[in-house]
Amino acid sequence: MHTANNASRASSAIAPEMREVLVIIVNYRSATLTLPSLESVNEERRLLATESPPINLRAVVVENDSGDEEELRTGIDDLNYGDWVTLIASDRNGGYADGNNLGIAHGFASQAAPDFIHFLNPDTKIRPGAIQELIRFLDEHPKAGLVGSAFFNGDGSPWPMAFRFPTIWSEIESGIGWGLISKLMRRWIVAQEMPPHPVKTDWGPGASIIVRRAVIDRLGGIDAGYFLYFEETDYCLAAQKAGFEFWRVPASEVVHYSGASTGVTTKRDRPIRLPNYWFESRRRYFLKNHGLFYAIACDLCAVASRLIGMVKATILGRRRSLVPFYIRDLLRHSPLLRRNRKCEPGMRYSREHPSEYEQRACGRGVT
């Protein structure tokens, strides 16, 4: 008996600790998407439990004050997910970044702080092994701080894209939209088609990204000054400046019903008018990361190139392909106007400097 106890102690002393991954889903009027997404996550949870050592998966659903709380609560109870899914009813719709910060704050306030944070859109379903592959890649590549999945459309077709950071040159290329110009400026085209193997790139869609804890320790959460769009671009840029790499890992496969939770999608017969918050986020990105003069220059180049693009589209009979009112909306939100030149620091979760996120995440509405 004494020998067995000693062996047991020795075994536990050298056994690596169980690691934790926290999946965060921000819900806004998308309960019918969020619940099936959780079902796909549950399958992955079972798979991760078979790892050696096991990886424990928990999930936080942040209901962003959209009226879905009761439907989500009932759905989680009906699925018997209460032992691993926490529902947080936010007291306001502060946007996608704000909701994720609430989830991060809740995760780090728990006894088992997560080793990995998985930002997952509600309009997704992960295929078996998706999270497992991202964690394995992080384990094998210590310089990688953020890793993203490969995406498939709802019809099963691949969407093999990742992105470069937007610049003044990419504004010119996308505005003109002419084959010859695009060929000459291909090194600045934002959207890139990815090969079927892991690739280091600037950033990827925030619909499925895993971040290791070291990135959260260094940067904190996501800038809540972005209501929606450009927040993942900004975060990946900050991570790159801090020495972390972003990789797209095609072995991690996620079905993304693009735009189903936001209503903004490219999968339409013709483009729709972009919401005001898209232009506000775009302005914030350029002001924050490049300064006032660069942001103004970007807008001037964007307007000029879009005008050229409009002439080209008119000649070719393709005006239906243009985003409606783009130039008007861009100018309305441009730092060319004095009222649009402020870029206040955005609130974010920080492990070093507690903020209201801890109180909001661990107080009202947590079940």
C-alpha positions as YAML, in Angstrom:
chain: A
units: angstrom
residues:
- id: 1
  name: MET
  ca: [0.00, 0.00, 0.00]
- id: 2
  name: HIS
  ca: [2.82, 2.36, 0.89]
- id: 3
  name: THR
  ca: [4.61, 1.58, -2.41]
- id: 4
  name: ALA
  ca: [1.43, 2.14, -4.40]
- id: 5
  name: ASN
  ca: [0.87, 5.52, -2.74]
- id: 6
  name: ASN
  ca: [4.44, 6.58, -3.53]
- id: 7
  name: ALA
  ca: [4.01, 5.51, -7.17]
- id: 8
  name: SER
  ca: [0.75, 7.43, -7.37]
- id: 9
  name: ARG
  ca: [2.41, 10.58, -5.99]
- id: 10
  name: ALA
  ca: [5.31, 10.24, -8.42]
- id: 11
  name: SER
  ca: [2.95, 9.78, -11.35]
- id: 12
  name: SER
  ca: [0.88, 12.83, -10.45]
- id: 13
  name: ALA
  ca: [4.03, 14.88, -9.91]
- id: 14
  name: ILE
  ca: [5.25, 14.40, -13.47]
- id: 15
  name: ALA
  ca: [1.84, 14.34, -15.21]
- id: 16
  name: PRO
  ca: [1.24, 17.57, -17.13]
- id: 17
  name: GLU
  ca: [-1.70, 19.64, -15.95]
- id: 18
  name: MET
  ca: [-4.99, 19.64, -17.80]
- id: 19
  name: ARG
  ca: [-5.26, 22.68, -20.04]
- id: 20
  name: GLU
  ca: [-8.29, 24.89, -20.56]
- id: 21
  name: VAL
  ca: [-9.81, 26.35, -23.71]
- id: 22
  name: LEU
  ca: [-12.59, 28.91, -23.50]
- id: 23
  name: VAL
  ca: [-14.93, 29.34, -26.47]
- id: 24
  name: ILE
  ca: [-16.63, 32.75, -26.62]
- id: 25
  name: ILE
  ca: [-19.73, 33.29, -28.76]
- id: 26
  name: VAL
  ca: [-21.29, 36.76, -28.90]
- id: 27
  name: ASN
  ca: [-24.99, 36.52, -29.68]
- id: 28
  name: TYR
  ca: [-27.14, 39.29, -31.13]
- id: 29
  name: ARG
  ca: [-30.54, 38.21, -32.43]
- id: 30
  name: SER
  ca: [-29.00, 34.93, -33.51]
- id: 31
  name: ALA
  ca: [-30.14, 32.32, -30.97]
- id: 32
  name: THR
  ca: [-31.29, 30.02, -33.78]
- id: 33
  name: LEU
  ca: [-27.68, 30.01, -35.01]
- id: 34
  name: THR
  ca: [-25.91, 30.04, -31.64]
- id: 35
  name: LEU
  ca: [-27.52, 26.85, -30.31]
- id: 36
  name: PRO
  ca: [-26.55, 24.65, -33.32]
- id: 37
  name: SER
  ca: [-23.07, 26.16, -33.14]
- id: 38
  name: LEU
  ca: [-22.84, 25.05, -29.51]
- id: 39
  name: GLU
  ca: [-23.86, 21.55, -30.56]
- id: 40
  name: SER
  ca: [-20.89, 21.39, -32.92]
- id: 41
  name: VAL
  ca: [-18.64, 22.70, -30.14]
- id: 42
  name: ASN
  ca: [-19.92, 19.96, -27.84]
- id: 43
  name: GLU
  ca: [-18.67, 17.30, -30.25]
- id: 44
  name: GLU
  ca: [-15.25, 18.96, -30.18]
- id: 45
  name: ARG
  ca: [-15.39, 19.08, -26.39]
- id: 46
  name: ARG
  ca: [-15.70, 15.31, -26.28]
- id: 47
  name: LEU
  ca: [-12.80, 14.93, -28.70]
- id: 48
  name: LEU
  ca: [-10.52, 17.21, -26.67]
- id: 49
  name: ALA
  ca: [-11.29, 15.20, -23.54]
- id: 50
  name: THR
  ca: [-9.54, 12.22, -25.17]
- id: 51
  name: GLU
  ca: [-6.26, 14.13, -25.59]
- id: 52
  name: SER
  ca: [-3.32, 13.20, -23.39]
- id: 53
  name: PRO
  ca: [-3.42, 15.11, -21.15]
- id: 54
  name: PRO
  ca: [-7.09, 15.99, -21.61]
- id: 55
  name: ILE
  ca: [-8.05, 19.51, -22.66]
- id: 56
  name: ASN
  ca: [-11.09, 20.88, -20.88]
- id: 57
  name: LEU
  ca: [-13.40, 23.02, -23.00]
- id: 58
  name: ARG
  ca: [-15.80, 25.58, -21.57]
- id: 59
  name: ALA
  ca: [-17.96, 28.06, -23.42]
- id: 60
  name: VAL
  ca: [-19.37, 31.49, -22.68]
- id: 61
  name: VAL
  ca: [-22.31, 32.84, -24.65]
- id: 62
  name: VAL
  ca: [-22.60, 36.62, -24.30]
- id: 63
  name: GLU
  ca: [-26.14, 37.73, -25.11]
- id: 64
  name: ASN
  ca: [-25.64, 41.31, -26.29]
- id: 65
  name: ASP
  ca: [-28.94, 42.75, -25.03]
- id: 66
  name: SER
  ca: [-30.88, 41.61, -28.11]
- id: 67
  name: GLY
  ca: [-33.82, 39.93, -26.38]
- id: 68
  name: ASP
  ca: [-32.56, 36.37, -26.94]
- id: 69
  name: GLU
  ca: [-31.76, 35.62, -23.28]
- id: 70
  name: GLU
  ca: [-34.77, 33.43, -22.52]
- id: 71
  name: GLU
  ca: [-34.49, 31.46, -25.77]
- id: 72
  name: LEU
  ca: [-30.79, 30.84, -25.17]
- id: 73
  name: ARG
  ca: [-31.31, 29.90, -21.53]
- id: 74
  name: THR
  ca: [-34.04, 27.44, -22.45]
- id: 75
  name: GLY
  ca: [-32.00, 26.00, -25.31]
- id: 76
  name: ILE
  ca: [-28.90, 25.49, -23.16]
- id: 77
  name: ASP
  ca: [-31.03, 23.79, -20.49]
- id: 78
  name: ASP
  ca: [-32.77, 21.55, -23.03]
- id: 79
  name: LEU
  ca: [-29.40, 20.46, -24.42]
- id: 80
  name: ASN
  ca: [-28.10, 19.77, -20.88]
- id: 81
  name: TYR
  ca: [-25.10, 22.03, -21.52]
- id: 82
  name: GLY
  ca: [-25.30, 23.86, -18.20]
- id: 83
  name: ASP
  ca: [-22.20, 22.11, -16.85]
- id: 84
  name: TRP
  ca: [-19.92, 23.65, -19.48]
- id: 85
  name: VAL
  ca: [-21.77, 26.62, -21.02]
- id: 86
  name: THR
  ca: [-22.22, 29.92, -19.19]
- id: 87
  name: LEU
  ca: [-24.75, 32.48, -20.42]
- id: 88
  name: ILE
  ca: [-23.97, 36.13, -19.73]
- id: 89
  name: ALA
  ca: [-26.76, 38.63, -20.36]
- id: 90
  name: SER
  ca: [-24.98, 41.89, -21.17]
- id: 91
  name: ASP
  ca: [-26.56, 45.08, -19.88]
- id: 92
  name: ARG
  ca: [-26.06, 46.75, -23.27]
- id: 93
  name: ASN
  ca: [-25.18, 46.07, -26.89]
- id: 94
  name: GLY
  ca: [-21.66, 47.44, -26.87]
- id: 95
  name: GLY
  ca: [-20.68, 45.62, -30.04]
- id: 96
  name: TYR
  ca: [-18.71, 42.51, -30.92]
- id: 97
  name: ALA
  ca: [-15.45, 43.49, -29.19]
- id: 98
  name: ASP
  ca: [-17.28, 44.58, -26.04]
- id: 99
  name: GLY
  ca: [-19.10, 41.26, -25.87]
- id: 100
  name: ASN
  ca: [-15.88, 39.30, -26.30]
- id: 101
  name: ASN
  ca: [-14.23, 41.32, -23.54]
- id: 102
  name: LEU
  ca: [-17.06, 40.29, -21.23]
- id: 103
  name: GLY
  ca: [-16.40, 36.66, -22.10]
- id: 104
  name: ILE
  ca: [-12.65, 37.03, -21.54]
- id: 105
  name: ALA
  ca: [-13.22, 38.70, -18.16]
- id: 106
  name: HIS
  ca: [-15.51, 35.88, -17.06]
- id: 107
  name: GLY
  ca: [-12.99, 33.26, -18.19]
- id: 108
  name: PHE
  ca: [-10.10, 34.74, -16.25]
- id: 109
  name: ALA
  ca: [-12.25, 35.34, -13.17]
- id: 110
  name: SER
  ca: [-12.90, 31.60, -12.89]
- id: 111
  name: GLN
  ca: [-10.70, 29.26, -10.88]
- id: 112
  name: ALA
  ca: [-9.27, 27.63, -14.02]
- id: 113
  name: ALA
  ca: [-7.98, 30.49, -16.18]
- id: 114
  name: PRO
  ca: [-8.02, 29.52, -19.87]
- id: 115
  name: ASP
  ca: [-4.80, 28.68, -21.70]
- id: 116
  name: PHE
  ca: [-6.53, 29.43, -25.00]
- id: 117
  name: ILE
  ca: [-9.37, 31.74, -26.00]
- id: 118
  name: HIS
  ca: [-11.42, 30.74, -29.04]
- id: 119
  name: PHE
  ca: [-13.42, 33.57, -30.61]
- id: 120
  name: LEU
  ca: [-16.24, 31.91, -32.53]
- id: 121
  name: ASN
  ca: [-19.08, 33.47, -34.50]
- id: 122
  name: PRO
  ca: [-22.63, 32.27, -33.83]
- id: 123
  name: ASP
  ca: [-23.15, 31.66, -37.57]
- id: 124
  name: THR
  ca: [-20.59, 28.84, -37.65]
- id: 125
  name: LYS
  ca: [-20.41, 25.09, -37.19]
- id: 126
  name: ILE
  ca: [-17.03, 23.61, -36.46]
- id: 127
  name: ARG
  ca: [-16.06, 20.33, -38.07]
- id: 128
  name: PRO
  ca: [-14.54, 17.58, -35.88]
- id: 129
  name: GLY
  ca: [-10.95, 18.35, -34.94]
- id: 130
  name: ALA
  ca: [-11.15, 22.08, -35.74]
- id: 131
  name: ILE
  ca: [-10.16, 23.32, -32.28]
- id: 132
  name: GLN
  ca: [-7.84, 20.37, -31.71]
- id: 133
  name: GLU
  ca: [-5.83, 21.24, -34.85]
- id: 134
  name: LEU
  ca: [-5.47, 24.90, -33.87]
- id: 135
  name: ILE
  ca: [-4.18, 24.01, -30.41]
- id: 136
  name: ARG
  ca: [-1.74, 21.46, -31.85]
- id: 137
  name: PHE
  ca: [-0.41, 24.09, -34.23]
- id: 138
  name: LEU
  ca: [0.13, 26.54, -31.37]
- id: 139
  name: ASP
  ca: [1.94, 23.84, -29.40]
- id: 140
  name: GLU
  ca: [4.27, 23.17, -32.33]
- id: 141
  name: HIS
  ca: [4.86, 26.84, -33.26]
- id: 142
  name: PRO
  ca: [5.75, 28.91, -30.18]
- id: 143
  name: LYS
  ca: [5.97, 32.17, -32.16]
- id: 144
  name: ALA
  ca: [2.36, 31.82, -33.27]
- id: 145
  name: GLY
  ca: [0.07, 33.76, -30.97]
- id: 146
  name: LEU
  ca: [-3.11, 33.63, -33.03]
- id: 147
  name: VAL
  ca: [-4.35, 30.94, -35.41]
- id: 148
  name: GLY
  ca: [-7.39, 30.91, -37.65]
- id: 149
  name: SER
  ca: [-9.48, 28.22, -39.28]
- id: 150
  name: ALA
  ca: [-10.19, 27.48, -42.93]
- id: 151
  name: PHE
  ca: [-13.77, 28.30, -43.87]
- id: 152
  name: PHE
  ca: [-16.43, 26.61, -45.95]
- id: 153
  name: ASN
  ca: [-19.64, 28.16, -47.19]
- id: 154
  name: GLY
  ca: [-23.02, 26.78, -46.18]
- id: 155
  name: ASP
  ca: [-23.18, 24.81, -49.45]
- id: 156
  name: GLY
  ca: [-19.88, 23.09, -48.60]
- id: 157
  name: SER
  ca: [-17.73, 25.01, -51.08]
- id: 158
  name: PRO
  ca: [-14.35, 26.23, -49.75]
- id: 159
  name: TRP
  ca: [-13.68, 29.87, -48.94]
- id: 160
  name: PRO
  ca: [-9.84, 29.82, -48.80]
- id: 161
  name: MET
  ca: [-9.17, 33.46, -47.90]
- id: 162
  name: ALA
  ca: [-6.97, 35.41, -45.51]
- id: 163
  name: PHE
  ca: [-5.87, 39.02, -45.59]
- id: 164
  name: ARG
  ca: [-3.14, 41.63, -45.64]
- id: 165
  name: PHE
  ca: [-3.48, 44.74, -43.51]
- id: 166
  name: PRO
  ca: [-5.31, 47.55, -45.37]
- id: 167
  name: THR
  ca: [-3.15, 50.44, -46.59]
- id: 168
  name: ILE
  ca: [-3.47, 53.51, -48.78]
- id: 169
  name: TRP
  ca: [-2.36, 51.34, -51.70]
- id: 170
  name: SER
  ca: [-5.04, 48.74, -51.08]
- id: 171
  name: GLU
  ca: [-7.62, 51.55, -51.02]
- id: 172
  name: ILE
  ca: [-6.51, 52.61, -54.51]
- id: 173
  name: GLU
  ca: [-6.53, 49.05, -55.87]
- id: 174
  name: SER
  ca: [-9.94, 48.12, -54.49]
- id: 175
  name: GLY
  ca: [-11.47, 51.43, -55.58]
- id: 176
  name: ILE
  ca: [-10.42, 51.18, -59.22]
- id: 177
  name: GLY
  ca: [-11.08, 47.44, -59.41]
- id: 178
  name: TRP
  ca: [-9.48, 47.07, -62.83]
- id: 179
  name: GLY
  ca: [-7.59, 43.91, -63.79]
- id: 180
  name: LEU
  ca: [-4.46, 45.65, -65.07]
- id: 181
  name: ILE
  ca: [-4.21, 47.92, -62.00]
- id: 182
  name: SER
  ca: [-4.87, 44.99, -59.67]
- id: 183
  name: LYS
  ca: [-2.13, 42.97, -61.37]
- id: 184
  name: LEU
  ca: [0.36, 45.82, -60.98]
- id: 185
  name: MET
  ca: [-0.67, 46.33, -57.33]
- id: 186
  name: ARG
  ca: [-1.11, 42.66, -56.38]
- id: 187
  name: ARG
  ca: [1.29, 42.92, -53.43]
- id: 188
  name: TRP
  ca: [-1.17, 45.34, -51.79]
- id: 189
  name: ILE
  ca: [-4.40, 43.45, -52.47]
- id: 190
  name: VAL
  ca: [-5.97, 42.79, -49.07]
- id: 191
  name: ALA
  ca: [-7.80, 39.51, -49.78]
- id: 192
  name: GLN
  ca: [-5.52, 36.59, -50.63]
- id: 193
  name: GLU
  ca: [-6.43, 33.09, -51.71]
- id: 194
  name: MET
  ca: [-4.63, 30.64, -49.45]
- id: 195
  name: PRO
  ca: [-2.91, 27.35, -50.35]
- id: 196
  name: PRO
  ca: [-3.94, 24.06, -48.68]
- id: 197
  name: HIS
  ca: [-1.17, 24.21, -46.07]
- id: 198
  name: PRO
  ca: [-0.51, 26.46, -43.05]
- id: 199
  name: VAL
  ca: [0.47, 30.01, -44.01]
- id: 200
  name: LYS
  ca: [1.64, 32.94, -41.94]
- id: 201
  name: THR
  ca: [-0.38, 35.99, -42.93]
- id: 202
  name: ASP
  ca: [-1.41, 39.35, -41.48]
- id: 203
  name: TRP
  ca: [-4.89, 38.47, -40.28]
- id: 204
  name: GLY
  ca: [-7.90, 36.26, -40.86]
- id: 205
  name: PRO
  ca: [-11.65, 36.38, -40.31]
- id: 206
  name: GLY
  ca: [-12.62, 36.67, -36.66]
- id: 207
  name: ALA
  ca: [-15.30, 34.00, -37.15]
- id: 208
  name: SER
  ca: [-12.90, 31.37, -35.74]
- id: 209
  name: ILE
  ca: [-9.61, 32.45, -34.15]
- id: 210
  name: ILE
  ca: [-7.77, 30.94, -31.20]
- id: 211
  name: VAL
  ca: [-5.50, 33.18, -29.15]
- id: 212
  name: ARG
  ca: [-2.98, 31.83, -26.66]
- id: 213
  name: ARG
  ca: [-3.01, 33.25, -23.12]
- id: 214
  name: ALA
  ca: [0.32, 35.02, -23.59]
- id: 215
  name: VAL
  ca: [-1.31, 37.34, -26.13]
- id: 216
  name: ILE
  ca: [-4.08, 38.25, -23.69]
- id: 217
  name: ASP
  ca: [-1.47, 38.79, -20.96]
- id: 218
  name: ARG
  ca: [0.44, 41.16, -23.23]
- id: 219
  name: LEU
  ca: [-2.34, 43.00, -25.10]
- id: 220
  name: GLY
  ca: [-5.43, 42.53, -22.99]
- id: 221
  name: GLY
  ca: [-8.75, 42.13, -24.75]
- id: 222
  name: ILE
  ca: [-10.10, 43.61, -27.97]
- id: 223
  name: ASP
  ca: [-10.51, 47.35, -28.48]
- id: 224
  name: ALA
  ca: [-14.19, 48.01, -27.76]
- id: 225
  name: GLY
  ca: [-13.93, 51.29, -29.64]
- id: 226
  name: TYR
  ca: [-14.82, 49.13, -32.64]
- id: 227
  name: PHE
  ca: [-18.52, 48.31, -32.63]
- id: 228
  name: LEU
  ca: [-18.26, 45.78, -35.45]
- id: 229
  name: TYR
  ca: [-15.66, 45.17, -38.19]
- id: 230
  name: PHE
  ca: [-11.92, 45.90, -38.20]
- id: 231
  name: GLU
  ca: [-11.57, 44.81, -34.56]
- id: 232
  name: GLU
  ca: [-9.80, 41.57, -35.49]
- id: 233
  name: THR
  ca: [-7.63, 43.44, -38.01]
- id: 234
  name: ASP
  ca: [-6.59, 45.90, -35.31]
- id: 235
  name: TYR
  ca: [-5.94, 43.13, -32.78]
- id: 236
  name: CYS
  ca: [-3.80, 41.11, -35.19]
- id: 237
  name: LEU
  ca: [-1.79, 44.24, -36.03]
- id: 238
  name: ALA
  ca: [-1.19, 44.92, -32.33]
- id: 239
  name: ALA
  ca: [-0.17, 41.27, -31.84]
- id: 240
  name: GLN
  ca: [2.25, 41.46, -34.76]
- id: 241
  name: LYS
  ca: [3.85, 44.59, -33.31]
- id: 242
  name: ALA
  ca: [4.24, 42.71, -30.01]
- id: 243
  name: GLY
  ca: [6.09, 39.87, -31.76]
- id: 244
  name: PHE
  ca: [3.28, 37.34, -32.21]
- id: 245
  name: GLU
  ca: [2.50, 35.66, -35.53]
- id: 246
  name: PHE
  ca: [-0.88, 34.93, -37.12]
- id: 247
  name: TRP
  ca: [-1.26, 31.68, -39.04]
- id: 248
  name: ARG
  ca: [-4.10, 30.22, -41.08]
- id: 249
  name: VAL
  ca: [-4.37, 26.47, -40.40]
- id: 250
  name: PRO
  ca: [-6.42, 24.69, -43.11]
- id: 251
  name: ALA
  ca: [-6.63, 21.44, -41.11]
- id: 252
  name: SER
  ca: [-9.05, 23.34, -38.86]
- id: 253
  name: GLU
  ca: [-12.30, 23.42, -40.82]
- id: 254
  name: VAL
  ca: [-15.30, 25.59, -39.97]
- id: 255
  name: VAL
  ca: [-18.55, 26.08, -41.88]
- id: 256
  name: HIS
  ca: [-19.41, 29.79, -41.90]
- id: 257
  name: TYR
  ca: [-22.85, 30.99, -42.92]
- id: 258
  name: SER
  ca: [-21.30, 34.35, -43.77]
- id: 259
  name: GLY
  ca: [-23.37, 37.38, -42.85]
- id: 260
  name: ALA
  ca: [-26.17, 35.34, -41.28]
- id: 261
  name: SER
  ca: [-25.66, 37.02, -37.90]
- id: 262
  name: THR
  ca: [-24.91, 40.54, -39.20]
- id: 263
  name: GLY
  ca: [-26.86, 40.84, -42.44]
- id: 264
  name: VAL
  ca: [-23.74, 42.10, -44.24]
- id: 265
  name: THR
  ca: [-22.50, 39.62, -46.82]
- id: 266
  name: THR
  ca: [-20.96, 39.51, -50.28]
- id: 267
  name: LYS
  ca: [-23.12, 36.54, -51.26]
- id: 268
  name: ARG
  ca: [-25.87, 38.59, -52.92]
- id: 269
  name: ASP
  ca: [-26.89, 39.37, -56.47]
- id: 270
  name: ARG
  ca: [-25.67, 42.91, -55.89]
- id: 271
  name: PRO
  ca: [-23.89, 44.70, -53.01]
- id: 272
  name: ILE
  ca: [-25.91, 46.39, -50.28]
- id: 273
  name: ARG
  ca: [-25.25, 49.72, -48.61]
- id: 274
  name: LEU
  ca: [-22.73, 49.36, -45.81]
- id: 275
  name: PRO
  ca: [-23.86, 50.32, -42.28]
- id: 276
  name: ASN
  ca: [-22.54, 53.43, -40.56]
- id: 277
  name: TYR
  ca: [-20.55, 51.40, -38.05]
- id: 278
  name: TRP
  ca: [-18.50, 49.86, -40.89]
- id: 279
  name: PHE
  ca: [-17.25, 53.31, -41.91]
- id: 280
  name: GLU
  ca: [-16.73, 54.32, -38.27]
- id: 281
  name: SER
  ca: [-14.61, 51.22, -37.66]
- id: 282
  name: ARG
  ca: [-12.63, 51.79, -40.85]
- id: 283
  name: ARG
  ca: [-11.92, 55.39, -39.81]
- id: 284
  name: ARG
  ca: [-10.87, 54.29, -36.33]
- id: 285
  name: TYR
  ca: [-8.47, 51.71, -37.75]
- id: 286
  name: PHE
  ca: [-6.60, 54.21, -39.91]
- id: 287
  name: LEU
  ca: [-6.60, 57.02, -37.32]
- id: 288
  name: LYS
  ca: [-5.46, 54.76, -34.49]
- id: 289
  name: ASN
  ca: [-2.76, 52.86, -36.36]
- id: 290
  name: HIS
  ca: [-1.52, 55.40, -38.93]
- id: 291
  name: GLY
  ca: [-2.46, 58.88, -37.73]
- id: 292
  name: LEU
  ca: [-4.62, 61.74, -39.01]
- id: 293
  name: PHE
  ca: [-2.75, 62.69, -42.18]
- id: 294
  name: TYR
  ca: [-2.52, 59.09, -43.37]
- id: 295
  name: ALA
  ca: [-6.23, 58.54, -42.66]
- id: 296
  name: ILE
  ca: [-7.15, 61.66, -44.64]
- id: 297
  name: ALA
  ca: [-4.87, 60.62, -47.51]
- id: 298
  name: CYS
  ca: [-6.54, 57.18, -47.53]
- id: 299
  name: ASP
  ca: [-9.96, 58.75, -47.87]
- id: 300
  name: LEU
  ca: [-8.87, 61.10, -50.65]
- id: 301
  name: CYS
  ca: [-7.33, 58.21, -52.55]
- id: 302
  name: ALA
  ca: [-10.39, 56.05, -51.89]
- id: 303
  name: VAL
  ca: [-12.73, 58.72, -53.28]
- id: 304
  name: ALA
  ca: [-10.57, 59.35, -56.36]
- id: 305
  name: SER
  ca: [-10.14, 55.65, -57.13]
- id: 306
  name: ARG
  ca: [-13.84, 54.92, -56.58]
- id: 307
  name: LEU
  ca: [-14.75, 57.68, -59.04]
- id: 308
  name: ILE
  ca: [-12.47, 56.06, -61.61]
- id: 309
  name: GLY
  ca: [-14.05, 52.71, -60.78]
- id: 310
  name: MET
  ca: [-17.53, 54.17, -61.28]
- id: 311
  name: VAL
  ca: [-16.60, 55.46, -64.74]
- id: 312
  name: LYS
  ca: [-15.18, 52.06, -65.67]
- id: 313
  name: ALA
  ca: [-18.27, 50.25, -64.35]
- id: 314
  name: THR
  ca: [-20.58, 52.60, -66.26]
- id: 315
  name: ILE
  ca: [-18.73, 52.03, -69.53]
- id: 316
  name: LEU
  ca: [-18.85, 48.26, -69.02]
- id: 317
  name: GLY
  ca: [-22.47, 48.29, -67.88]
- id: 318
  name: ARG
  ca: [-21.61, 46.98, -64.41]
- id: 319
  name: ARG
  ca: [-22.91, 49.72, -62.13]
- id: 320
  name: ARG
  ca: [-24.96, 47.10, -60.27]
- id: 321
  name: SER
  ca: [-21.68, 45.73, -58.93]
- id: 322
  name: LEU
  ca: [-20.91, 48.97, -57.05]
- id: 323
  name: VAL
  ca: [-21.61, 49.38, -53.33]
- id: 324
  name: PRO
  ca: [-24.48, 51.90, -53.10]
- id: 325
  name: PHE
  ca: [-23.65, 55.37, -51.71]
- id: 326
  name: TYR
  ca: [-20.11, 54.31, -50.83]
- id: 327
  name: ILE
  ca: [-18.43, 57.66, -51.60]
- id: 328
  name: ARG
  ca: [-21.19, 59.66, -49.88]
- id: 329
  name: ASP
  ca: [-21.04, 57.51, -46.75]
- id: 330
  name: LEU
  ca: [-17.23, 57.51, -46.71]
- id: 331
  name: LEU
  ca: [-17.09, 61.31, -46.83]
- id: 332
  name: ARG
  ca: [-19.75, 61.61, -44.12]
- id: 333
  name: HIS
  ca: [-17.54, 59.57, -41.76]
- id: 334
  name: SER
  ca: [-14.18, 60.86, -42.97]
- id: 335
  name: PRO
  ca: [-11.61, 62.70, -40.81]
- id: 336
  name: LEU
  ca: [-11.67, 65.29, -43.58]
- id: 337
  name: LEU
  ca: [-14.43, 66.68, -41.35]
- id: 338
  name: ARG
  ca: [-13.17, 68.03, -38.02]
- id: 339
  name: ARG
  ca: [-15.91, 66.30, -36.06]
- id: 340
  name: ASN
  ca: [-14.51, 62.93, -37.16]
- id: 341
  name: ARG
  ca: [-10.91, 63.42, -36.06]
- id: 342
  name: LYS
  ca: [-11.09, 62.17, -32.49]
- id: 343
  name: CYS
  ca: [-9.95, 58.66, -31.74]
- id: 344
  name: GLU
  ca: [-10.57, 58.06, -28.05]
- id: 345
  name: PRO
  ca: [-8.89, 55.06, -26.39]
- id: 346
  name: GLY
  ca: [-11.26, 52.11, -26.48]
- id: 347
  name: MET
  ca: [-12.06, 50.17, -23.35]
- id: 348
  name: ARG
  ca: [-10.70, 46.63, -23.25]
- id: 349
  name: TYR
  ca: [-10.28, 43.81, -20.76]
- id: 350
  name: SER
  ca: [-6.92, 43.87, -18.98]
- id: 351
  name: ARG
  ca: [-5.52, 41.31, -16.56]
- id: 352
  name: GLU
  ca: [-3.26, 43.96, -14.99]
- id: 353
  name: HIS
  ca: [-5.77, 46.80, -14.71]
- id: 354
  name: PRO
  ca: [-9.25, 45.58, -13.78]
- id: 355
  name: SER
  ca: [-12.10, 47.46, -15.41]
- id: 356
  name: GLU
  ca: [-15.88, 47.36, -15.34]
- id: 357
  name: TYR
  ca: [-15.74, 44.16, -17.40]
- id: 358
  name: GLU
  ca: [-15.06, 42.07, -14.31]
- id: 359
  name: GLN
  ca: [-18.14, 43.45, -12.56]
- id: 360
  name: ARG
  ca: [-20.35, 43.13, -15.64]
- id: 361
  name: ALA
  ca: [-19.13, 39.61, -16.44]
- id: 362
  name: CYS
  ca: [-19.37, 38.20, -12.94]
- id: 363
  name: GLY
  ca: [-22.43, 40.04, -11.69]
- id: 364
  name: ARG
  ca: [-25.76, 40.62, -13.38]
- id: 365
  name: GLY
  ca: [-27.17, 38.05, -15.73]
- id: 366
  name: VAL
  ca: [-24.60, 35.27, -15.35]
- id: 367
  name: THR
  ca: [-26.04, 31.76, -15.34]
...
